[in-house]
Amino acid sequence: SGLSREPRSRAVEQVRLRCTEGSLEWMYPARALRVVLEPNLASGQHTTVCIKPASDFQGASIYVELSGQLHLVVSEAEGARPQLVSCFSAHSPQRVALFLQASPHRDISRRTASFQYELLSNQSAAGPDFKKLALFEAKCRPCDNMELLMAICSSDFVVKGSIRNVSHDSENRMSQVDVGVQRVYRQKNQIFQQEEGSGEWRGPIRTLLQCKVKKGGGDFLFTGNEHFGEAWLGCAPRFKDFMLVYQAARERGANPCEF
């Protein structure tokens, strides 16, 4: 909280965060706050940082330090757009510094500058240093057999289900697939839940609008990863097609994990 600072202090408070993903909430922003993302990793595999401001983000702007200069990532005016995720490349993957500058206000009403962050590996933020993206690049092409077999081992969620509805958001370049779930094999968080009235398991999965997802019949195996509490589509073969691939790989002893 900015209220805990000495009123006449001009020092910039510094916070160090050791996790590869998390959130920060700065109440009553005053002066400035420097946030150092310093994950305790043996290797520098995380090369991209993505930030998602809260829907009620206000009272400050977020900058990233790149090559000794500050670049604006989230302005207070844009903070009310929670769909906007800002991503940028980290020149030093072991240490990324964010600079939060409090906006001048005459009153002392409560304002909160809060955001979520994720450090990602093997991603490329377009542009020389960073670019604001709807979200990360999605694979719109069908996955090959090895990608399918790896998807069930490494994905944040693996569910069998059918497509109930597909809706499109052209402004944010996203599509949402409403999935009726028959079985949850794995999920990182509780995105797929049982409805109280019907008892049916359902959940939303997002993908990019450019993938042109359409409603289709039959059962699918939906896999993918979670970003900022949302499920993003990875490989999604028809369930019967996936089982043929998996059984053939298992007979050869080539399946990377048990399903």
CORMOQUI-V722731 format. One line per field, one symbol per residue. burial: I if it has 16 or more other ideal C-beta (glycine too) atoms within 10 Angstrom, else O. Layout:
burial->???
This chain:
burial->OIOOOOOOOOOOIOOOIOOIIOOIOIOIIIOIIOIOIOIOOOOOOIIIIIIIIIOOIIIIIIIIIIOOOOOOIIOIOIIOOOOIIIIIIIOOIOOIIIIIIIOOOOOOOOIIIIIIIIIIOOIOIOOOOIOIIIIIOIOOOOIOIOOIIIIIOOIIIIIIIIIOOIOOOOOIOIIIIIIIIOOIOOIOOOIIOOOOOOOOIIIOIIIIIOOOIOOOOOIIIIIIIIIIOIIIIIIIIOIOOIOOIIOOIOOOOOIOOOI
